[in-house]
Amino acid sequence: MNKQQLQAMSMNELRSMRDILQREIEQRGQEIKYELRIGDKVKVNHSRTAGMIFNVVEIKRKKAVVKTVDGARYNVALQLLERAE
């Protein structure tokens, strides 16, 4: 979809598309949640953490607590996590 197609859509169409996308993002986060276990090694899909590996410390409803090798802990949205191989 390009910018011209988006501009041609009504506000109601844009809102319904936003709702569909938001549900899909939440569903993928839930799928990730059930795949993860405490102690798993993960990567965070964010520019500040490029190349870093984290350990999962705690899994919450929409976020996970991850820890770096030096002990720093971060709350990260589940959608940003992916398993490190």
Biopython code that builds the backbone (N, CA, C, O; Angstrom):
import numpy as np
from Bio.PDB.StructureBuilder import StructureBuilder

atoms = [
    (1, "MET", "N", (0.854, -1.172, 0.000)),
    (1, "MET", "CA", (0.000, 0.000, 0.000)),
    (1, "MET", "C", (0.896, 1.229, 0.000)),
    (1, "MET", "O", (1.857, 1.308, 0.765)),
    (2, "ASN", "N", (0.577, 2.178, -0.855)),
    (2, "ASN", "CA", (1.397, 3.383, -0.922)),
    (2, "ASN", "C", (0.655, 4.583, -0.333)),
    (2, "ASN", "O", (-0.500, 4.475, 0.079)),
    (3, "LYS", "N", (1.334, 5.716, -0.301)),
    (3, "LYS", "CA", (0.790, 6.914, 0.334)),
    (3, "LYS", "C", (-0.476, 7.411, -0.367)),
    (3, "LYS", "O", (-1.402, 7.880, 0.294)),
    (4, "GLN", "N", (-0.524, 7.314, -1.688)),
    (4, "GLN", "CA", (-1.703, 7.768, -2.421)),
    (4, "GLN", "C", (-2.937, 6.951, -2.060)),
    (4, "GLN", "O", (-4.034, 7.494, -1.923)),
    (5, "GLN", "N", (-2.754, 5.653, -1.907)),
    (5, "GLN", "CA", (-3.881, 4.798, -1.520)),
    (5, "GLN", "C", (-4.361, 5.144, -0.118)),
    (5, "GLN", "O", (-5.565, 5.165, 0.140)),
    (6, "LEU", "N", (-3.424, 5.415, 0.791)),
    (6, "LEU", "CA", (-3.812, 5.793, 2.149)),
    (6, "LEU", "C", (-4.559, 7.123, 2.158)),
    (6, "LEU", "O", (-5.545, 7.276, 2.879)),
    (7, "GLN", "N", (-4.104, 8.068, 1.376)),
    (7, "GLN", "CA", (-4.752, 9.377, 1.326)),
    (7, "GLN", "C", (-6.153, 9.289, 0.748)),
    (7, "GLN", "O", (-7.005, 10.117, 1.070)),
    (8, "ALA", "N", (-6.405, 8.308, -0.095)),
    (8, "ALA", "CA", (-7.720, 8.146, -0.707)),
    (8, "ALA", "C", (-8.727, 7.501, 0.243)),
    (8, "ALA", "O", (-9.929, 7.544, -0.018)),
    (9, "MET", "N", (-8.260, 6.906, 1.335)),
    (9, "MET", "CA", (-9.146, 6.219, 2.277)),
    (9, "MET", "C", (-9.840, 7.209, 3.203)),
    (9, "MET", "O", (-9.294, 8.261, 3.536)),
    (10, "SER", "N", (-11.059, 6.850, 3.614)),
    (10, "SER", "CA", (-11.795, 7.685, 4.564)),
    (10, "SER", "C", (-11.237, 7.460, 5.976)),
    (10, "SER", "O", (-10.473, 6.523, 6.210)),
    (11, "MET", "N", (-11.623, 8.315, 6.893)),
    (11, "MET", "CA", (-11.172, 8.182, 8.285)),
    (11, "MET", "C", (-11.659, 6.871, 8.893)),
    (11, "MET", "O", (-10.926, 6.235, 9.650)),
    (12, "ASN", "N", (-12.877, 6.461, 8.575)),
    (12, "ASN", "CA", (-13.394, 5.199, 9.111)),
    (12, "ASN", "C", (-12.594, 4.011, 8.598)),
    (12, "ASN", "O", (-12.319, 3.073, 9.347)),
    (13, "GLU", "N", (-12.221, 4.048, 7.324)),
    (13, "GLU", "CA", (-11.402, 2.978, 6.767)),
    (13, "GLU", "C", (-10.024, 2.941, 7.420)),
    (13, "GLU", "O", (-9.496, 1.869, 7.716)),
    (14, "LEU", "N", (-9.452, 4.112, 7.640)),
    (14, "LEU", "CA", (-8.143, 4.182, 8.302)),
    (14, "LEU", "C", (-8.214, 3.655, 9.735)),
    (14, "LEU", "O", (-7.317, 2.942, 10.184)),
    (15, "ARG", "N", (-9.276, 4.007, 10.444)),
    (15, "ARG", "CA", (-9.439, 3.529, 11.825)),
    (15, "ARG", "C", (-9.601, 2.017, 11.879)),
    (15, "ARG", "O", (-9.027, 1.356, 12.745)),
    (16, "SER", "N", (-10.376, 1.475, 10.961)),
    (16, "SER", "CA", (-10.566, 0.023, 10.971)),
    (16, "SER", "C", (-9.261, -0.683, 10.607)),
    (16, "SER", "O", (-8.967, -1.744, 11.158)),
    (17, "MET", "N", (-8.484, -0.126, 9.703)),
    (17, "MET", "CA", (-7.187, -0.707, 9.362)),
    (17, "MET", "C", (-6.247, -0.660, 10.568)),
    (17, "MET", "O", (-5.529, -1.621, 10.839)),
    (18, "ARG", "N", (-6.258, 0.459, 11.284)),
    (18, "ARG", "CA", (-5.432, 0.586, 12.482)),
    (18, "ARG", "C", (-5.815, -0.473, 13.512)),
    (18, "ARG", "O", (-4.939, -1.081, 14.127)),
    (19, "ASP", "N", (-7.112, -0.700, 13.706)),
    (19, "ASP", "CA", (-7.568, -1.712, 14.659)),
    (19, "ASP", "C", (-7.109, -3.113, 14.259)),
    (19, "ASP", "O", (-6.677, -3.896, 15.104)),
    (20, "ILE", "N", (-7.203, -3.419, 12.976)),
    (20, "ILE", "CA", (-6.761, -4.725, 12.486)),
    (20, "ILE", "C", (-5.271, -4.906, 12.728)),
    (20, "ILE", "O", (-4.841, -5.963, 13.192)),
    (21, "LEU", "N", (-4.475, -3.879, 12.417)),
    (21, "LEU", "CA", (-3.027, -3.958, 12.620)),
    (21, "LEU", "C", (-2.675, -4.099, 14.093)),
    (21, "LEU", "O", (-1.785, -4.871, 14.448)),
    (22, "GLN", "N", (-3.364, -3.363, 14.950)),
    (22, "GLN", "CA", (-3.091, -3.440, 16.386)),
    (22, "GLN", "C", (-3.392, -4.834, 16.935)),
    (22, "GLN", "O", (-2.627, -5.362, 17.742)),
    (23, "ARG", "N", (-4.495, -5.426, 16.501)),
    (23, "ARG", "CA", (-4.824, -6.789, 16.946)),
    (23, "ARG", "C", (-3.777, -7.792, 16.483)),
    (23, "ARG", "O", (-3.421, -8.704, 17.229)),
    (24, "GLU", "N", (-3.284, -7.634, 15.267)),
    (24, "GLU", "CA", (-2.262, -8.537, 14.741)),
    (24, "GLU", "C", (-0.965, -8.416, 15.543)),
    (24, "GLU", "O", (-0.328, -9.425, 15.846)),
    (25, "ILE", "N", (-0.573, -7.188, 15.886)),
    (25, "ILE", "CA", (0.630, -6.971, 16.690)),
    (25, "ILE", "C", (0.473, -7.612, 18.060)),
    (25, "ILE", "O", (1.395, -8.270, 18.543)),
    (26, "GLU", "N", (-0.680, -7.431, 18.693)),
    (26, "GLU", "CA", (-0.925, -8.025, 20.002)),
    (26, "GLU", "C", (-0.916, -9.550, 19.934)),
    (26, "GLU", "O", (-0.393, -10.207, 20.834)),
    (27, "GLN", "N", (-1.487, -10.111, 18.880)),
    (27, "GLN", "CA", (-1.520, -11.562, 18.730)),
    (27, "GLN", "C", (-0.108, -12.121, 18.582)),
    (27, "GLN", "O", (0.217, -13.150, 19.173)),
    (28, "ARG", "N", (0.719, -11.458, 17.808)),
    (28, "ARG", "CA", (2.102, -11.921, 17.649)),
    (28, "ARG", "C", (2.861, -11.824, 18.960)),
    (28, "ARG", "O", (3.694, -12.680, 19.259)),
    (29, "GLY", "N", (2.584, -10.791, 19.748)),
    (29, "GLY", "CA", (3.200, -10.682, 21.068)),
    (29, "GLY", "C", (2.804, -11.831, 21.970)),
    (29, "GLY", "O", (3.636, -12.344, 22.719)),
    (30, "GLN", "N", (1.538, -12.247, 21.911)),
    (30, "GLN", "CA", (1.082, -13.369, 22.719)),
    (30, "GLN", "C", (1.723, -14.676, 22.263)),
    (30, "GLN", "O", (2.043, -15.530, 23.090)),
    (31, "GLU", "N", (1.912, -14.839, 20.955)),
    (31, "GLU", "CA", (2.586, -16.034, 20.457)),
    (31, "GLU", "C", (4.013, -16.100, 20.978)),
    (31, "GLU", "O", (4.490, -17.166, 21.368)),
    (32, "ILE", "N", (4.688, -14.967, 20.985)),
    (32, "ILE", "CA", (6.057, -14.906, 21.507)),
    (32, "ILE", "C", (6.060, -15.242, 22.995)),
    (32, "ILE", "O", (6.947, -15.946, 23.478)),
    (33, "LYS", "N", (5.070, -14.739, 23.710)),
    (33, "LYS", "CA", (4.989, -14.968, 25.150)),
    (33, "LYS", "C", (4.958, -16.461, 25.477)),
    (33, "LYS", "O", (5.619, -16.905, 26.416)),
    (34, "TYR", "N", (4.200, -17.227, 24.712)),
    (34, "TYR", "CA", (4.067, -18.652, 25.005)),
    (34, "TYR", "C", (5.263, -19.469, 24.518)),
    (34, "TYR", "O", (5.433, -20.618, 24.926)),
    (35, "GLU", "N", (6.088, -18.891, 23.656)),
    (35, "GLU", "CA", (7.305, -19.567, 23.216)),
    (35, "GLU", "C", (8.465, -19.360, 24.183)),
    (35, "GLU", "O", (9.355, -20.205, 24.273)),
    (36, "LEU", "N", (8.460, -18.249, 24.902)),
    (36, "LEU", "CA", (9.585, -17.905, 25.780)),
    (36, "LEU", "C", (9.521, -18.624, 27.113)),
    (36, "LEU", "O", (8.443, -18.921, 27.628)),
    (37, "ARG", "N", (10.683, -18.895, 27.658)),
    (37, "ARG", "CA", (10.826, -19.459, 29.000)),
    (37, "ARG", "C", (11.874, -18.651, 29.740)),
    (37, "ARG", "O", (12.767, -18.065, 29.128)),
    (38, "ILE", "N", (11.763, -18.622, 31.051)),
    (38, "ILE", "CA", (12.761, -17.937, 31.867)),
    (38, "ILE", "C", (14.110, -18.600, 31.634)),
    (38, "ILE", "O", (14.236, -19.824, 31.674)),
    (39, "GLY", "N", (15.115, -17.766, 31.389)),
    (39, "GLY", "CA", (16.454, -18.261, 31.115)),
    (39, "GLY", "C", (16.789, -18.316, 29.636)),
    (39, "GLY", "O", (17.953, -18.500, 29.277)),
    (40, "ASP", "N", (15.794, -18.160, 28.765)),
    (40, "ASP", "CA", (16.054, -18.158, 27.324)),
    (40, "ASP", "C", (16.919, -16.966, 26.943)),
    (40, "ASP", "O", (16.849, -15.908, 27.568)),
    (41, "LYS", "N", (17.720, -17.146, 25.928)),
    (41, "LYS", "CA", (18.522, -16.064, 25.378)),
    (41, "LYS", "C", (17.731, -15.428, 24.240)),
    (41, "LYS", "O", (17.222, -16.120, 23.359)),
    (42, "VAL", "N", (17.633, -14.090, 24.273)),
    (42, "VAL", "CA", (16.847, -13.363, 23.286)),
    (42, "VAL", "C", (17.619, -12.155, 22.766)),
    (42, "VAL", "O", (18.582, -11.691, 23.377)),
    (43, "LYS", "N", (17.161, -11.665, 21.617)),
    (43, "LYS", "CA", (17.624, -10.402, 21.060)),
    (43, "LYS", "C", (16.456, -9.436, 21.135)),
    (43, "LYS", "O", (15.298, -9.848, 21.067)),
    (44, "VAL", "N", (16.759, -8.144, 21.275)),
    (44, "VAL", "CA", (15.729, -7.119, 21.284)),
    (44, "VAL", "C", (15.821, -6.369, 19.963)),
    (44, "VAL", "O", (16.879, -5.846, 19.613)),
    (45, "ASN", "N", (14.727, -6.318, 19.237)),
    (45, "ASN", "CA", (14.693, -5.669, 17.931)),
    (45, "ASN", "C", (14.591, -4.156, 18.126)),
    (45, "ASN", "O", (13.514, -3.572, 17.999)),
    (46, "HIS", "N", (15.739, -3.529, 18.438)),
    (46, "HIS", "CA", (15.797, -2.089, 18.672)),
    (46, "HIS", "C", (17.198, -1.610, 18.321)),
    (46, "HIS", "O", (18.176, -2.331, 18.516)),
    (47, "SER", "N", (17.289, -0.406, 17.808)),
    (47, "SER", "CA", (18.585, 0.101, 17.349)),
    (47, "SER", "C", (19.610, 0.235, 18.475)),
    (47, "SER", "O", (20.805, 0.070, 18.229)),
    (48, "ARG", "N", (19.184, 0.524, 19.678)),
    (48, "ARG", "CA", (20.127, 0.684, 20.797)),
    (48, "ARG", "C", (20.716, -0.634, 21.286)),
    (48, "ARG", "O", (21.741, -0.640, 21.968)),
    (49, "THR", "N", (20.090, -1.721, 20.952)),
    (49, "THR", "CA", (20.551, -3.024, 21.455)),
    (49, "THR", "C", (21.057, -3.928, 20.337)),
    (49, "THR", "O", (21.089, -5.148, 20.494)),
    (50, "ALA", "N", (21.448, -3.346, 19.223)),
    (50, "ALA", "CA", (21.903, -4.133, 18.074)),
    (50, "ALA", "C", (23.084, -5.011, 18.470)),
    (50, "ALA", "O", (24.087, -4.524, 18.992)),
    (51, "GLY", "N", (22.954, -6.304, 18.216)),
    (51, "GLY", "CA", (24.028, -7.245, 18.491)),
    (51, "GLY", "C", (24.118, -7.733, 19.922)),
    (51, "GLY", "O", (24.981, -8.557, 20.226)),
    (52, "MET", "N", (23.261, -7.257, 20.811)),
    (52, "MET", "CA", (23.307, -7.668, 22.217)),
    (52, "MET", "C", (22.399, -8.879, 22.452)),
    (52, "MET", "O", (21.350, -9.025, 21.825)),
    (53, "ILE", "N", (22.834, -9.732, 23.368)),
    (53, "ILE", "CA", (22.058, -10.905, 23.764)),
    (53, "ILE", "C", (21.624, -10.710, 25.216)),
    (53, "ILE", "O", (22.414, -10.275, 26.054)),
    (54, "PHE", "N", (20.371, -11.032, 25.504)),
    (54, "PHE", "CA", (19.798, -10.876, 26.838)),
    (54, "PHE", "C", (19.289, -12.217, 27.332)),
    (54, "PHE", "O", (19.034, -13.124, 26.540)),
    (55, "ASN", "N", (19.142, -12.339, 28.643)),
    (55, "ASN", "CA", (18.501, -13.496, 29.264)),
    (55, "ASN", "C", (17.142, -13.065, 29.787)),
    (55, "ASN", "O", (17.011, -11.990, 30.372)),
    (56, "VAL", "N", (16.131, -13.898, 29.581)),
    (56, "VAL", "CA", (14.790, -13.605, 30.087)),
    (56, "VAL", "C", (14.769, -13.913, 31.584)),
    (56, "VAL", "O", (15.111, -15.017, 32.007)),
    (57, "VAL", "N", (14.361, -12.921, 32.377)),
    (57, "VAL", "CA", (14.305, -13.072, 33.827)),
    (57, "VAL", "C", (12.868, -13.298, 34.289)),
    (57, "VAL", "O", (12.611, -14.098, 35.190)),
    (58, "GLU", "N", (11.936, -12.581, 33.659)),
    (58, "GLU", "CA", (10.530, -12.659, 34.068)),
    (58, "GLU", "C", (9.662, -12.370, 32.849)),
    (58, "GLU", "O", (10.029, -11.555, 32.002)),
    (59, "ILE", "N", (8.520, -13.028, 32.757)),
    (59, "ILE", "CA", (7.589, -12.800, 31.660)),
    (59, "ILE", "C", (6.290, -12.284, 32.258)),
    (59, "ILE", "O", (5.644, -12.957, 33.061)),
    (60, "LYS", "N", (5.923, -11.075, 31.848)),
    (60, "LYS", "CA", (4.697, -10.449, 32.328)),
    (60, "LYS", "C", (3.617, -10.557, 31.260)),
    (60, "LYS", "O", (3.781, -11.270, 30.270)),
    (61, "ARG", "N", (2.516, -9.847, 31.466)),
    (61, "ARG", "CA", (1.393, -9.943, 30.540)),
    (61, "ARG", "C", (1.735, -9.392, 29.156)),
    (61, "ARG", "O", (1.464, -10.053, 28.153)),
    (62, "LYS", "N", (2.321, -8.201, 29.080)),
    (62, "LYS", "CA", (2.653, -7.601, 27.790)),
    (62, "LYS", "C", (4.131, -7.300, 27.636)),
    (62, "LYS", "O", (4.563, -6.867, 26.567)),
    (63, "LYS", "N", (4.913, -7.520, 28.679)),
    (63, "LYS", "CA", (6.339, -7.225, 28.641)),
    (63, "LYS", "C", (7.129, -8.359, 29.268)),
    (63, "LYS", "O", (6.579, -9.226, 29.948)),
    (64, "ALA", "N", (8.417, -8.333, 29.027)),
    (64, "ALA", "CA", (9.314, -9.292, 29.664)),
    (64, "ALA", "C", (10.467, -8.504, 30.280)),
    (64, "ALA", "O", (10.878, -7.469, 29.756)),
    (65, "VAL", "N", (10.979, -9.007, 31.393)),
    (65, "VAL", "CA", (12.159, -8.420, 32.009)),
    (65, "VAL", "C", (13.341, -9.218, 31.490)),
    (65, "VAL", "O", (13.396, -10.439, 31.632)),
    (66, "VAL", "N", (14.293, -8.504, 30.882)),
    (66, "VAL", "CA", (15.490, -9.152, 30.356)),
    (66, "VAL", "C", (16.712, -8.565, 31.040)),
    (66, "VAL", "O", (16.693, -7.431, 31.519)),
    (67, "LYS", "N", (17.777, -9.359, 31.076)),
    (67, "LYS", "CA", (18.986, -8.945, 31.782)),
    (67, "LYS", "C", (20.185, -9.115, 30.852)),
    (67, "LYS", "O", (20.283, -10.096, 30.114)),
    (68, "THR", "N", (21.092, -8.146, 30.903)),
    (68, "THR", "CA", (22.325, -8.229, 30.128)),
    (68, "THR", "C", (23.350, -9.037, 30.911)),
    (68, "THR", "O", (23.121, -9.407, 32.063)),
    (69, "VAL", "N", (24.478, -9.304, 30.270)),
    (69, "VAL", "CA", (25.548, -10.057, 30.920)),
    (69, "VAL", "C", (26.086, -9.307, 32.139)),
    (69, "VAL", "O", (26.447, -9.925, 33.140)),
    (70, "ASP", "N", (26.140, -7.967, 32.056)),
    (70, "ASP", "CA", (26.660, -7.189, 33.176)),
    (70, "ASP", "C", (25.624, -6.917, 34.263)),
    (70, "ASP", "O", (25.931, -6.257, 35.256)),
    (71, "GLY", "N", (24.394, -7.420, 34.087)),
    (71, "GLY", "CA", (23.385, -7.345, 35.141)),
    (71, "GLY", "C", (22.333, -6.271, 34.971)),
    (71, "GLY", "O", (21.419, -6.187, 35.791)),
    (72, "ALA", "N", (22.424, -5.442, 33.937)),
    (72, "ALA", "CA", (21.401, -4.413, 33.715)),
    (72, "ALA", "C", (20.098, -5.089, 33.306)),
    (72, "ALA", "O", (20.096, -6.024, 32.505)),
    (73, "ARG", "N", (18.992, -4.606, 33.864)),
    (73, "ARG", "CA", (17.683, -5.194, 33.585)),
    (73, "ARG", "C", (16.810, -4.190, 32.853)),
    (73, "ARG", "O", (16.853, -2.991, 33.125)),
    (74, "TYR", "N", (16.017, -4.700, 31.919)),
    (74, "TYR", "CA", (15.134, -3.856, 31.121)),
    (74, "TYR", "C", (13.768, -4.509, 30.991)),
    (74, "TYR", "O", (13.659, -5.732, 30.897)),
    (75, "ASN", "N", (12.716, -3.676, 30.987)),
    (75, "ASN", "CA", (11.368, -4.119, 30.657)),
    (75, "ASN", "C", (11.196, -3.900, 29.168)),
    (75, "ASN", "O", (11.351, -2.779, 28.683)),
    (76, "VAL", "N", (10.876, -4.962, 28.433)),
    (76, "VAL", "CA", (10.806, -4.881, 26.980)),
    (76, "VAL", "C", (9.460, -5.434, 26.516)),
    (76, "VAL", "O", (9.002, -6.464, 27.011)),
    (77, "ALA", "N", (8.833, -4.748, 25.569)),
    (77, "ALA", "CA", (7.591, -5.239, 24.986)),
    (77, "ALA", "C", (7.845, -6.580, 24.298)),
    (77, "ALA", "O", (8.867, -6.757, 23.635)),
    (78, "LEU", "N", (6.926, -7.510, 24.454)),
    (78, "LEU", "CA", (7.091, -8.848, 23.886)),
    (78, "LEU", "C", (7.261, -8.824, 22.377)),
    (78, "LEU", "O", (7.950, -9.679, 21.820)),
    (79, "GLN", "N", (6.637, -7.852, 21.701)),
    (79, "GLN", "CA", (6.721, -7.783, 20.247)),
    (79, "GLN", "C", (8.139, -7.498, 19.769)),
    (79, "GLN", "O", (8.463, -7.775, 18.614)),
    (80, "LEU", "N", (8.995, -6.948, 20.636)),
    (80, "LEU", "CA", (10.358, -6.601, 20.245)),
    (80, "LEU", "C", (11.335, -7.752, 20.454)),
    (80, "LEU", "O", (12.496, -7.652, 20.057)),
    (81, "LEU", "N", (10.890, -8.831, 21.064)),
    (81, "LEU", "CA", (11.804, -9.931, 21.381)),
    (81, "LEU", "C", (11.817, -11.005, 20.298)),
    (81, "LEU", "O", (10.801, -11.296, 19.667)),
    (82, "GLU", "N", (12.992, -11.578, 20.106)),
    (82, "GLU", "CA", (13.121, -12.756, 19.244)),
    (82, "GLU", "C", (14.202, -13.639, 19.837)),
    (82, "GLU", "O", (15.170, -13.154, 20.423)),
    (83, "ARG", "N", (14.026, -14.919, 19.679)),
    (83, "ARG", "CA", (14.996, -15.868, 20.231)),
    (83, "ARG", "C", (16.356, -15.718, 19.577)),
    (83, "ARG", "O", (16.467, -15.530, 18.366)),
    (84, "ALA", "N", (17.393, -15.805, 20.410)),
    (84, "ALA", "CA", (18.756, -15.788, 19.888)),
    (84, "ALA", "C", (19.178, -17.223, 19.651)),
    (84, "ALA", "O", (18.960, -18.080, 20.507)),
    (85, "GLU", "N", (19.758, -17.491, 18.539)),
    (85, "GLU", "CA", (20.167, -18.858, 18.193)),
    (85, "GLU", "C", (21.536, -19.165, 18.747)),
    (85, "GLU", "O", (22.046, -20.269, 18.556)),
]
sb = StructureBuilder()
sb.init_structure("model")
sb.init_model(0)
sb.init_chain("A")
sb.init_seg("    ")
for serial, (resi, resn, name, xyz) in enumerate(atoms, 1):
    if name == "N":
        sb.init_residue(resn, " ", resi, " ")
    sb.init_atom(name, np.array(xyz, "f"), 0.0, 1.0, " ", f" {name:<3s}", serial, name[0])
structure = sb.get_structure()
